[in-house]
Amino acid sequence: MESDGKTIGEGAEPEAMTRHTNMGRRISLVVLLCLVSTTLLTSGKLLEIAERQPLGESRDRWVSVAEAVDRAANFLSFNRPYDLIADWRGLGQDVGERLDTVSEVVEALEVEGSGQIPPALVDSTDTVGGPEPEPTGVAAEFAVVSPDRPLRVHVAGDSQADEVGHALEEASGRLFDVTVNSRNSTSLVRPDYFNWPAELLKVSIRDDPDVVVLFLGASEWQNMETRDGSLVEPGAPEWLEEWSWRLSVALDVLSADHRLTVWVGLPPMRLAWSVDGVPAINAAAAAVIADYPQSVMVDIWDLFGGESYVEKVAPPSGGSPVRVRMDDGVHLNRMGSSWVSDQVVEAVAAFWDGRCDSTAEEGAICWRVRGDAAQDIGSRAQALETCAELPDGGLVCWTNDRAAPLFTPPGEYLSVSASWNQVCARRAADSTATCWGDDLDGRGNIPGGAFESVVAGAWHACGIRPSGQVQCWGTPVANMALAPTGIYTEVTVGERHSCALKPDGRVDCWGDNEFNRSAAPDIEFVMVSAGRWHSCGIVPDLSAVCWGDNSHGQADPPGGQFASLSAGEIHSCGLRTDGSVNCWGANSYGETEAPDGEFASVATGERHSCGLLSNGEARCWGNNDHGRADPPAGVFLSLDAGGNISCGLRFDQSVECWGRELAGESSG
């Protein structure tokens, strides 16, 4: 169509392009304003990142730019929200962040002998784990260790110390009271960023720990400013001399007649500098520590492959290589960290062997190492035991694992369930529950009345009432014992979470949701099993689905059909529809190497697995510490595998357990 000799629509395209161009400019301007606003709002964080860079001209330029941005943000008050949050969280107020040189710590040591926190350290609002207590003073002798007075262990270091510290809590059972003090990207090289000797001086006076474990080094290999102001490159003789002096100051800070300091050496890392740098740092540390009788070094270089960096190494006790690294090639995963914690426990035990407070009264509890400890070293805290000295000089000792003498309750039972540190069973006479083992955190407060099923967990237990309601008991932490309301047909209990199956096939989980272990997918299931950090279930087509931690492949089930399955600590097993058993996940002790045969059921424990053959005989495989994988002869109706223990229900309805000894009975 034409009008006045001009085609309608002519000139429309240039107008549209103009509109699009203007819109693009507006969007670019908005994006630019957002970037500028974000930079100003977080100027304090930018300055922190710049200051963290390796010393040198490049860092100086970045710091200059970041300081200019921070000054502009201060002038415009744009950084007030970040500063308020930082003040609320106490950022920048730790003593390690306020003192910029190690020499200041040496000066502070001059007043440390008074038993009071030096003035340079008083203003810190840093509270690792709670409000700051009054100084405890310094004990004159080694601590007398008892179940009511465990060793106070302070684990300090960079990000590598975090996982090792938490592994140490598990490795020591109840004998270590562990505080983890990890600071990302920190080192002895950069006291201007975080001053570890200053932090440790405060910790030594404020908390007065019995043991301090230091794990530093991933950020050490960078330029360092010496005491005379010179900038030296890593590896140079002046660098090693300065670094050694700083470590000696840290050990001086921690030195006390009653305290042991454990320095954890560096493992090989997937970093270019580590080939030469890690051996140099380890050698320098060993030379310094040799001059301190109250300090020991745990050398883990060979434990994790030595000169050749590898992702997988064979466990200390032997077996197939397992993955011990996180994806970054620097940090140890949970498995590798547990090996380090084992080495630390061994070092502490060897140092404290036979030591007891000379002023202790008769009957005091002392730290000792079992005579047959050698065969158990490397399997967590099983090398330790607590002993009471009798008036006649004799000793009454018990192991410092999670339990004490063996107890198998008499009577007839309908079912039995074994966990990491307790066993629960349902009585045949009235279907009430009884449990034995660790009675901490309310696990022994079993409710009365009948149950349709009872399942034991690490820190709690649950059962299904005849009405279909789930009732749990045990520790209130993470609401793991707070079951949801509703009707359920099955309940399963892990370490710190539980899951239950509804009549419509949906699964509800509750408790700790670390690694999303309680985040069950919204699909239909026919069964479910809760492990330590993961969970698994079977869907209507009989395939397996898992969720949660998959660091060892334990939540990555193979294809095919399953009749049942069991989620363990860091591995899982499933019973195929043809009666064979298929396992996946960690295989440090052969726990996923199921034997051939036709099975009726399968159960997974901490590092072992057990199955019930179709003829009723029990077969177990994996870690056999304490005989947990060595079942007695005869036939069983059912069985279950726990942490260090396994249990089975005999045809006469008696319960028989093997493995780790557990304590006496608690009844509902």
C-alpha positions as semicolon CSV with decimal commas, in nm:
position;residue;x (nm);y (nm);z (nm)
1;M;0,000;0,000;0,000
2;E;0,126;0,349;-0,081
3;S;0,039;0,693;0,059
4;D;0,164;1,027;-0,074
5;G;0,405;0,843;-0,297
6;K;0,578;0,677;0,001
7;T;0,562;0,310;0,091
8;I;0,422;0,250;0,439
9;G;0,695;0,117;0,666
10;E;0,978;0,296;0,488
11;G;1,220;0,430;0,749
12;A;1,087;0,195;1,021
13;E;1,404;-0,013;1,030
14;P;1,637;0,279;1,114
15;E;1,397;0,388;1,389
16;A;1,395;0,036;1,537
17;M;1,773;0,020;1,525
18;T;1,791;0,354;1,705
19;R;1,558;0,227;1,977
20;H;1,763;-0,093;2,016
21;T;2,086;0,108;2,033
22;N;1,945;0,334;2,301
23;M;1,816;0,035;2,496
24;G;2,159;-0,127;2,477
25;R;2,323;0,189;2,606
26;R;2,078;0,207;2,895
27;I;2,144;-0,156;2,987
28;S;2,521;-0,102;2,966
29;L;2,488;0,206;3,187
30;V;2,279;0,016;3,443
31;V;2,529;-0,270;3,446
32;L;2,817;-0,025;3,487
33;L;2,640;0,152;3,774
34;C;2,573;-0,184;3,942
35;L;2,940;-0,282;3,911
36;V;3,056;0,051;4,052
37;S;2,803;0,030;4,337
38;T;2,906;-0,326;4,418
39;T;3,273;-0,227;4,417
40;L;3,207;0,062;4,656
41;L;2,977;-0,144;4,880
42;T;3,243;-0,415;4,921
43;S;3,553;-0,195;4,915
44;G;3,668;-0,339;5,246
45;K;3,664;-0,691;5,104
46;L;3,851;-0,577;4,793
47;L;4,120;-0,424;5,013
48;E;4,142;-0,747;5,212
49;I;4,187;-0,949;4,891
50;A;4,455;-0,708;4,766
51;E;4,646;-0,724;5,094
52;R;4,638;-1,104;5,077
53;Q;4,836;-1,111;4,749
54;P;5,204;-1,216;4,756
55;L;5,442;-0,943;4,863
56;G;5,593;-0,746;4,577
57;E;5,532;-0,462;4,332
58;S;5,216;-0,619;4,188
59;R;5,060;-0,639;4,534
60;D;5,161;-0,280;4,608
61;R;4,976;-0,162;4,294
62;W;4,665;-0,358;4,379
63;V;4,667;-0,231;4,737
64;S;4,700;0,129;4,612
65;V;4,399;0,090;4,382
66;A;4,194;-0,089;4,654
67;E;4,281;0,181;4,910
68;A;4,168;0,453;4,666
69;V;3,838;0,274;4,612
70;D;3,796;0,227;4,987
71;R;3,860;0,600;5,050
72;A;3,596;0,691;4,790
73;A;3,352;0,445;4,949
74;N;3,420;0,596;5,292
75;F;3,358;0,948;5,158
76;L;3,025;0,840;5,004
77;S;2,941;0,610;5,301
78;F;2,879;0,327;5,054
79;N;3,080;0,076;5,255
80;R;2,889;0,124;5,580
81;P;2,673;-0,192;5,537
82;Y;2,982;-0,409;5,483
83;D;3,164;-0,247;5,776
84;L;2,863;-0,302;6,004
85;I;2,846;-0,669;5,905
86;A;3,223;-0,703;5,953
87;D;3,199;-0,542;6,299
88;W;2,908;-0,768;6,393
89;R;3,106;-1,077;6,287
90;G;3,424;-0,948;6,454
91;L;3,618;-0,942;6,127
92;G;3,958;-0,778;6,160
93;Q;3,940;-0,781;6,541
94;D;4,122;-1,109;6,603
95;V;4,460;-1,061;6,763
96;G;4,609;-1,242;6,465
97;E;4,471;-0,970;6,240
98;R;4,569;-0,672;6,457
99;L;4,940;-0,741;6,515
100;D;5,136;-0,712;6,191
101;T;5,477;-0,851;6,288
102;V;5,617;-1,147;6,476
103;S;5,852;-0,912;6,663
104;E;5,548;-0,765;6,841
105;V;5,470;-1,113;6,969
106;V;5,824;-1,151;7,102
107;E;5,774;-0,825;7,294
108;A;5,441;-0,950;7,428
109;L;5,611;-1,266;7,556
110;E;5,793;-1,054;7,811
111;V;5,469;-1,004;8,010
112;E;5,326;-1,350;7,940
113;G;5,493;-1,502;8,246
114;S;5,242;-1,329;8,473
115;G;4,968;-1,565;8,358
116;Q;4,766;-1,268;8,233
117;I;4,681;-1,188;7,873
118;P;4,931;-0,923;7,753
119;P;4,782;-0,577;7,689
120;A;4,844;-0,612;7,315
121;L;4,603;-0,902;7,313
122;V;4,329;-0,779;7,547
123;D;4,111;-0,586;7,302
124;S;4,038;-0,883;7,077
125;T;3,677;-0,990;7,056
126;D;3,776;-1,316;6,897
127;T;3,593;-1,604;7,060
128;V;3,661;-1,941;6,910
129;G;3,356;-2,139;7,010
130;G;3,192;-1,896;7,255
131;P;3,237;-1,604;7,494
132;E;3,593;-1,538;7,601
133;P;3,667;-1,701;7,939
134;E;3,896;-1,573;8,208
135;P;4,258;-1,687;8,181
136;T;4,295;-2,030;8,334
137;G;4,655;-1,994;8,443
138;V;4,916;-2,259;8,374
139;A;4,902;-2,604;8,526
140;A;5,217;-2,728;8,692
141;E;5,191;-3,089;8,575
142;F;5,048;-3,294;8,293
143;A;4,670;-3,311;8,316
144;V;4,502;-3,608;8,480
145;V;4,274;-3,736;8,206
146;S;3,932;-3,875;8,286
147;P;3,599;-3,917;8,105
148;D;3,492;-3,599;8,284
149;R;3,818;-3,420;8,203
150;P;3,927;-3,506;7,846
151;L;4,242;-3,362;7,696
152;R;4,182;-3,010;7,568
153;V;4,309;-3,014;7,210
154;H;4,336;-2,696;7,002
155;V;4,376;-2,755;6,627
156;A;4,504;-2,444;6,447
157;G;4,614;-2,369;6,095
158;D;4,501;-2,283;5,745
159;S;4,203;-2,440;5,566
160;Q;4,370;-2,783;5,573
161;A;4,337;-2,787;5,951
162;D;3,958;-2,774;5,938
163;E;3,889;-3,125;5,806
164;V;4,174;-3,275;6,009
165;G;4,041;-3,112;6,326
166;H;3,695;-3,256;6,279
167;A;3,843;-3,597;6,193
168;L;4,042;-3,580;6,516
169;E;3,719;-3,542;6,712
170;E;3,597;-3,871;6,568
171;A;3,934;-4,044;6,596
172;S;3,972;-3,979;6,968
173;G;3,631;-4,096;7,082
174;R;3,548;-3,908;7,402
175;L;3,906;-3,850;7,516
176;F;3,975;-3,529;7,321
177;D;3,780;-3,207;7,364
178;V;3,870;-3,053;7,028
179;T;3,857;-2,685;6,929
180;V;3,915;-2,617;6,559
181;N;4,068;-2,279;6,473
182;S;4,121;-2,273;6,094
183;R;4,191;-1,954;5,899
184;N;4,185;-1,970;5,520
185;S;4,495;-1,866;5,326
186;T;4,698;-1,791;5,640
187;S;5,064;-1,870;5,701
188;L;5,371;-1,787;5,907
189;V;5,497;-1,586;5,610
190;R;5,231;-1,315;5,622
191;P;5,173;-1,190;5,979
192;D;5,047;-0,867;5,822
193;Y;4,747;-1,068;5,699
194;F;4,712;-1,301;5,999
195;N;4,966;-1,331;6,280
196;W;4,965;-1,690;6,402
197;P;5,223;-1,647;6,683
198;A;5,005;-1,367;6,825
199;E;4,692;-1,581;6,799
200;L;4,865;-1,878;6,963
201;L;4,996;-1,663;7,250
202;K;4,643;-1,563;7,332
203;V;4,515;-1,920;7,298
204;S;4,789;-2,056;7,524
205;I;4,691;-1,819;7,806
206;R;4,317;-1,791;7,750
207;D;4,236;-2,159;7,682
208;D;4,545;-2,330;7,825
209;P;4,509;-2,638;7,599
210;D;4,681;-2,966;7,683
211;V;4,765;-3,031;7,317
212;V;4,802;-2,790;7,026
213;V;4,801;-2,934;6,674
214;L;4,941;-2,702;6,403
215;F;4,875;-2,769;6,034
216;L;5,005;-2,485;5,815
217;G;5,188;-2,459;5,487
218;A;4,967;-2,450;5,177
219;S;5,014;-2,071;5,155
220;E;5,372;-2,047;5,284
221;W;5,568;-2,046;4,956
222;Q;5,566;-1,672;4,877
223;N;5,785;-1,367;4,925
224;M;5,852;-1,277;5,288
225;E;5,965;-0,959;5,459
226;T;6,240;-1,033;5,710
227;R;6,297;-0,864;6,046
228;D;6,536;-0,615;5,886
229;G;6,278;-0,517;5,620
230;S;6,433;-0,711;5,331
231;L;6,204;-0,889;5,083
232;V;6,327;-1,244;5,021
233;E;6,206;-1,505;4,776
234;P;6,081;-1,846;4,893
235;G;6,347;-2,111;4,926
236;A;6,637;-1,868;4,964
237;P;6,859;-1,928;5,269
238;E;6,739;-1,600;5,421
239;W;6,378;-1,707;5,365
240;L;6,428;-2,045;5,537
241;E;6,612;-1,877;5,827
242;E;6,330;-1,624;5,879
243;W;6,060;-1,889;5,849
244;S;6,238;-2,113;6,099
245;W;6,264;-1,823;6,344
246;R;5,891;-1,756;6,316
247;L;5,811;-2,121;6,383
248;S;6,040;-2,112;6,688
249;V;5,848;-1,807;6,816
250;A;5,521;-1,998;6,776
251;L;5,666;-2,292;6,971
252;D;5,802;-2,056;7,240
253;V;5,452;-1,910;7,271
254;L;5,305;-2,256;7,326
255;S;5,579;-2,397;7,546
256;A;5,460;-2,519;7,885
257;D;5,559;-2,811;8,104
258;H;5,212;-2,963;8,078
259;R;5,152;-2,905;7,705
260;L;5,239;-3,096;7,389
261;T;5,259;-2,922;7,051
262;V;5,213;-3,139;6,741
263;W;5,331;-2,996;6,409
264;V;5,177;-3,176;6,109
265;G;5,413;-3,176;5,813
266;L;5,295;-3,103;5,462
267;P;5,189;-3,376;5,220
268;P;5,273;-3,366;4,849
269;M;5,040;-3,129;4,662
270;R;4,944;-3,068;4,302
271;L;5,122;-2,734;4,299
272;A;5,429;-2,650;4,093
273;W;5,622;-2,512;4,390
274;S;5,549;-2,811;4,615
275;V;5,802;-3,041;4,446
276;D;6,089;-2,847;4,601
277;G;5,901;-2,627;4,847
278;V;5,725;-2,889;5,058
279;P;6,042;-3,092;5,136
280;A;6,223;-2,765;5,220
281;I;5,951;-2,653;5,461
282;N;5,924;-2,999;5,617
283;A;6,302;-3,016;5,668
284;A;6,310;-2,669;5,824
285;A;6,023;-2,758;6,057
286;A;6,187;-3,085;6,163
287;A;6,511;-2,902;6,246
288;V;6,329;-2,646;6,464
289;I;6,106;-2,898;6,641
290;A;6,406;-3,115;6,730
291;D;6,511;-2,840;6,975
292;Y;6,176;-2,844;7,159
293;P;6,129;-3,150;7,384
294;Q;5,757;-3,069;7,432
295;S;5,694;-3,073;7,057
296;V;5,671;-3,351;6,800
297;M;5,635;-3,356;6,424
298;V;5,396;-3,586;6,239
299;D;5,554;-3,645;5,898
300;I;5,286;-3,738;5,641
301;W;5,497;-3,691;5,326
302;D;5,541;-4,062;5,251
303;L;5,191;-4,146;5,375
304;F;5,044;-3,957;5,079
305;G;5,280;-4,067;4,804
306;G;5,607;-3,886;4,872
307;E;5,782;-3,737;4,570
308;S;5,513;-3,845;4,324
309;Y;5,182;-3,665;4,371
310;V;4,891;-3,909;4,336
311;E;4,517;-3,879;4,387
312;K;4,487;-4,230;4,532
313;V;4,716;-4,411;4,776
314;A;4,695;-4,740;4,962
315;P;4,567;-4,718;5,323
316;P;4,829;-4,748;5,600
317;S;4,684;-5,087;5,692
318;G;4,709;-5,210;5,332
319;G;4,452;-5,269;5,062
320;S;4,351;-5,111;4,734
321;P;4,442;-4,744;4,673
322;V;4,168;-4,498;4,768
323;R;4,112;-4,132;4,685
324;V;4,253;-3,906;4,957
325;R;4,242;-3,568;4,782
326;M;3,986;-3,305;4,707
327;D;3,957;-3,187;4,349
328;D;4,190;-2,890;4,403
329;G;4,489;-3,120;4,455
330;V;4,581;-2,940;4,778
331;H;4,331;-3,030;5,049
332;L;4,285;-3,377;5,191
333;N;3,937;-3,524;5,178
334;R;3,766;-3,689;5,473
335;M;3,951;-4,016;5,419
336;G;4,294;-3,853;5,399
337;S;4,217;-3,632;5,698
338;S;4,122;-3,936;5,903
339;W;4,465;-4,087;5,830
340;V;4,631;-3,769;5,956
341;S;4,416;-3,769;6,269
342;D;4,518;-4,130;6,334
343;Q;4,883;-4,025;6,317
344;V;4,818;-3,737;6,557
345;V;4,642;-3,965;6,805
346;E;4,936;-4,206;6,789
347;A;5,185;-3,923;6,850
348;V;4,990;-3,789;7,146
349;A;4,949;-4,136;7,293
350;A;5,319;-4,213;7,258
351;F;5,412;-3,886;7,427
352;W;5,166;-3,921;7,712
353;D;5,228;-4,291;7,774
354;G;5,239;-4,354;8,145
355;R;5,237;-3,987;8,246
356;C;5,024;-3,901;8,544
357;D;5,006;-3,601;8,773
358;S;5,247;-3,670;9,059
359;T;5,006;-3,501;9,300
360;A;4,706;-3,710;9,193
361;E;4,526;-3,898;9,465
362;E;4,508;-4,276;9,462
363;G;4,255;-4,397;9,209
364;A;4,315;-4,104;8,975
365;I;4,264;-4,153;8,604
366;C;4,582;-4,145;8,397
367;W;4,664;-4,147;8,029
368;R;4,819;-4,470;7,912
369;V;4,870;-4,683;7,602
370;R;4,768;-5,048;7,591
371;G;5,043;-5,306;7,580
372;D;4,898;-5,454;7,260
373;A;4,852;-5,113;7,102
374;A;5,081;-5,185;6,808
375;Q;4,827;-5,404;6,633
376;D;4,561;-5,133;6,660
377;I;4,763;-4,823;6,575
378;G;4,612;-4,661;6,271
379;S;4,253;-4,759;6,348
380;R;4,153;-4,441;6,523
381;A;4,162;-4,423;6,902
382;Q;4,171;-4,796;6,964
383;A;4,537;-4,761;7,072
384;L;4,437;-4,561;7,378
385;E;4,291;-4,662;7,708
386;T;4,205;-4,499;8,037
387;C;4,334;-4,658;8,357
388;A;4,251;-4,613;8,723
389;E;4,548;-4,666;8,953
390;L;4,451;-4,874;9,253
391;P;4,598;-4,828;9,603
392;D;4,803;-5,146;9,562
393;G;4,959;-5,011;9,243
394;G;4,747;-5,220;9,008
395;L;4,555;-5,084;8,715
396;V;4,195;-5,120;8,604
397;C;4,175;-5,012;8,239
398;W;3,914;-4,967;7,969
399;T;3,949;-4,860;7,608
400;N;3,874;-4,506;7,503
401;D;3,650;-4,590;7,213
402;R;3,278;-4,523;7,230
403;A;3,191;-4,800;7,469
404;A;3,297;-5,028;7,753
405;P;3,244;-5,395;7,853
406;L;3,048;-5,636;7,634
407;F;2,684;-5,677;7,721
408;T;2,433;-5,893;7,537
409;P;2,093;-5,879;7,707
410;P;1,924;-6,211;7,773
411;G;1,574;-6,280;7,649
412;E;1,383;-6,325;7,324
413;Y;1,361;-6,059;7,056
414;L;1,179;-5,988;6,732
415;S;1,448;-5,774;6,568
416;V;1,791;-5,622;6,627
417;S;1,956;-5,307;6,487
418;A;2,327;-5,218;6,522
419;S;2,475;-4,871;6,477
420;W;2,806;-4,693;6,535
421;N;2,791;-4,704;6,915
422;Q;2,467;-4,865;7,022
423;V;2,244;-5,164;6,952
424;C;1,866;-5,165;6,985
425;A;1,628;-5,460;6,984
426;R;1,255;-5,521;7,008
427;R;1,140;-5,764;7,277
428;A;0,933;-6,063;7,171
429;A;0,715;-6,053;7,484
430;D;0,564;-5,706;7,441
431;S;0,737;-5,540;7,141
432;T;0,899;-5,281;7,369
433;A;1,244;-5,144;7,287
434;T;1,571;-5,199;7,466
435;C;1,913;-5,060;7,373
436;W;2,269;-5,102;7,495
437;G;2,589;-4,915;7,428
438;D;2,657;-4,543;7,458
439;D;2,403;-4,377;7,688
440;L;2,499;-4,014;7,617
441;D;2,264;-3,740;7,498
442;G;1,950;-3,919;7,604
443;R;2,002;-4,229;7,391
444;G;1,916;-4,439;7,694
445;N;1,587;-4,254;7,756
446;I;1,381;-4,506;7,563
447;P;1,006;-4,442;7,564
448;G;0,784;-4,724;7,684
449;G;0,517;-4,897;7,485
450;A;0,508;-5,126;7,184
451;F;0,688;-5,065;6,855
452;E;0,643;-5,221;6,514
453;S;1,014;-5,164;6,442
454;V;1,315;-5,010;6,617
455;V;1,628;-4,875;6,445
456;A;1,951;-4,760;6,614
457;G;2,155;-4,462;6,493
458;A;2,481;-4,302;6,598
459;W;2,332;-4,029;6,816
460;H;1,967;-4,123;6,833
461;A;1,723;-4,406;6,766
462;C;1,373;-4,424;6,621
463;G;1,083;-4,664;6,611
464;I;0,743;-4,696;6,446
465;R;0,443;-4,729;6,676
466;P;0,150;-4,961;6,589
467;S;-0,036;-4,645;6,486
468;G;0,226;-4,576;6,217
469;Q;0,366;-4,275;6,401
470;V;0,744;-4,241;6,426
471;Q;0,898;-4,169;6,767
472;C;1,267;-4,092;6,819
473;W;1,491;-4,034;7,121
474;G;1,848;-3,922;7,178
475;T;2,045;-3,602;7,125
476;P;1,842;-3,288;7,047
477;V;2,118;-3,155;6,818
478;A;1,999;-3,072;6,463
479;N;1,647;-3,189;6,556
480;M;1,755;-3,540;6,460
481;A;1,526;-3,689;6,727
482;L;1,231;-3,468;6,630
483;A;1,032;-3,691;6,395
484;P;0,758;-3,542;6,176
485;T;0,395;-3,627;6,233
486;G;0,213;-3,861;5,998
487;I;0,181;-4,228;5,911
488;Y;0,486;-4,421;5,795
489;T;0,558;-4,781;5,698
490;E;0,937;-4,780;5,742
491;V;1,198;-4,574;5,929
492;T;1,576;-4,571;5,888
493;V;1,837;-4,391;6,099
494;G;2,179;-4,260;5,996
495;E;2,443;-4,075;6,195
496;R;2,266;-3,740;6,238
497;H;1,957;-3,777;6,022
498;S;1,664;-4,011;5,966
499;C;1,427;-4,094;5,683
500;A;1,085;-4,258;5,679
501;L;0,869;-4,403;5,401
502;K;0,506;-4,297;5,366
503;P;0,228;-4,529;5,246
504;D;0,220;-4,339;4,914
505;G;0,591;-4,406;4,857
506;R;0,714;-4,056;4,937
507;V;1,013;-4,019;5,172
508;D;1,046;-3,764;5,454
509;C;1,390;-3,699;5,606
510;W;1,485;-3,484;5,905
511;G;1,787;-3,387;6,113
512;D;2,123;-3,267;5,988
513;N;2,114;-3,180;5,618
514;E;2,489;-3,148;5,556
515;F;2,568;-3,268;5,201
516;N;2,187;-3,267;5,141
517;R;2,165;-3,609;5,301
518;S;1,814;-3,524;5,426
519;A;1,698;-3,379;5,093
520;A;1,515;-3,683;4,957
521;P;1,397;-3,647;4,596
522;D;1,024;-3,603;4,552
523;I;0,962;-3,936;4,379
524;E;0,803;-4,267;4,475
525;F;1,013;-4,523;4,666
526;V;0,956;-4,878;4,781
527;M;1,231;-4,870;5,046
528;V;1,487;-4,628;5,194
529;S;1,813;-4,652;5,391
530;A;2,000;-4,372;5,574
531;G;2,378;-4,389;5,596
532;R;2,624;-4,163;5,769
533;W;2,641;-3,874;5,520
534;H;2,418;-4,007;5,242
535;S;2,093;-4,191;5,186
536;C;1,969;-4,439;4,927
537;G;1,635;-4,580;4,819
538;I;1,475;-4,817;4,569
539;V;1,211;-4,687;4,329
540;P;0,921;-4,888;4,181
541;D;1,123;-5,012;3,881
542;L;1,366;-5,157;4,142
543;S;1,654;-4,930;4,044
544;A;1,855;-4,752;4,317
545;V;1,862;-4,376;4,378
546;C;2,100;-4,209;4,628
547;W;2,156;-3,853;4,753
548;G;2,394;-3,674;4,989
549;D;2,772;-3,699;5,015
550;N;2,931;-3,869;4,716
551;S;3,299;-3,808;4,794
552;H;3,374;-4,181;4,762
553;G;3,109;-4,274;4,508
554;Q;2,881;-4,408;4,781
555;A;2,584;-4,215;4,638
556;D;2,645;-4,328;4,279
557;P;2,471;-4,667;4,256
558;P;2,515;-4,897;3,957
559;G;2,228;-4,966;3,722
560;G;2,006;-5,272;3,737
561;Q;1,742;-5,396;3,977
562;F;1,772;-5,439;4,353
563;A;1,555;-5,620;4,606
564;S;1,696;-5,422;4,899
565;L;1,993;-5,201;4,985
566;S;2,185;-5,057;5,278
567;A;2,368;-4,722;5,304
568;G;2,674;-4,732;5,532
569;E;2,938;-4,481;5,635
570;I;3,108;-4,412;5,302
571;H;2,995;-4,714;5,103
572;S;2,667;-4,881;5,010
573;C;2,556;-5,233;4,923
574;G;2,251;-5,368;4,745
575;L;2,089;-5,710;4,717
576;R;2,018;-5,791;4,354
577;T;1,697;-5,965;4,252
578;D;1,901;-6,278;4,173
579;G;2,038;-6,291;4,530
580;S;2,385;-6,157;4,455
581;V;2,530;-5,857;4,640
582;N;2,668;-5,550;4,466
583;C;2,855;-5,279;4,666
584;W;2,994;-4,938;4,572
585;G;3,182;-4,650;4,735
586;A;3,497;-4,649;4,950
587;N;3,694;-4,973;4,951
588;S;3,976;-4,907;5,198
589;Y;3,933;-5,243;5,366
590;G;3,758;-5,446;5,097
591;E;3,414;-5,347;5,227
592;T;3,272;-5,333;4,874
593;E;3,420;-5,669;4,768
594;A;3,117;-5,888;4,839
595;P;3,171;-6,262;4,817
596;D;2,986;-6,477;4,567
597;G;2,676;-6,660;4,681
598;E;2,301;-6,630;4,710
599;F;2,204;-6,385;4,985
600;A;1,874;-6,309;5,156
601;S;1,979;-5,967;5,296
602;V;2,276;-5,730;5,322
603;A;2,382;-5,468;5,578
604;T;2,659;-5,207;5,575
605;G;2,856;-5,082;5,876
606;E;3,136;-4,831;5,920
607;R;3,408;-5,001;5,717
608;H;3,262;-5,348;5,682
609;S;2,957;-5,524;5,539
610;C;2,760;-5,834;5,631
611;G;2,511;-6,048;5,445
612;L;2,276;-6,330;5,535
613;L;2,302;-6,624;5,298
614;S;1,987;-6,800;5,183
615;N;2,076;-7,090;5,417
616;G;2,082;-6,853;5,719
617;E;2,460;-6,835;5,762
618;A;2,628;-6,496;5,805
619;R;2,908;-6,369;5,586
620;C;3,099;-6,045;5,653
621;W;3,378;-5,866;5,465
622;G;3,587;-5,551;5,505
623;N;3,758;-5,413;5,816
624;N;3,783;-5,685;6,080
625;D;3,908;-5,477;6,373
626;H;3,774;-5,632;6,695
627;G;3,633;-5,921;6,491
628;R;3,338;-5,721;6,355
629;A;3,365;-5,906;6,022
630;D;3,411;-6,251;6,179
631;P;3,058;-6,380;6,250
632;P;2,997;-6,686;6,466
633;A;2,888;-7,013;6,312
634;G;2,526;-7,115;6,293
635;V;2,218;-6,972;6,132
636;F;2,038;-6,642;6,186
637;L;1,695;-6,502;6,112
638;S;1,835;-6,154;6,044
639;L;2,148;-5,947;6,098
640;D;2,274;-5,589;6,096
641;A;2,615;-5,419;6,077
642;G;2,708;-5,116;6,285
643;G;3,022;-4,914;6,343
644;N;3,259;-5,156;6,516
645;I;3,000;-5,422;6,584
646;S;2,764;-5,660;6,406
647;C;2,462;-5,839;6,549
648;G;2,228;-6,117;6,446
649;L;1,896;-6,260;6,561
650;R;1,904;-6,635;6,612
651;F;1,613;-6,870;6,538
652;D;1,555;-6,909;6,912
653;Q;1,505;-6,527;6,912
654;S;1,823;-6,459;7,109
655;V;2,059;-6,181;7,004
656;E;2,426;-6,247;6,939
657;C;2,677;-5,973;6,859
658;W;3,042;-5,974;6,756
659;G;3,302;-5,700;6,730
660;R;3,341;-5,396;6,953
661;E;3,227;-5,429;7,312
662;L;2,934;-5,212;7,414
663;A;2,800;-5,106;7,751
664;G;2,495;-5,218;7,946
665;E;2,126;-5,213;7,877
666;S;1,874;-4,929;7,880
667;S;1,509;-5,021;7,855
668;G;1,185;-4,857;7,764
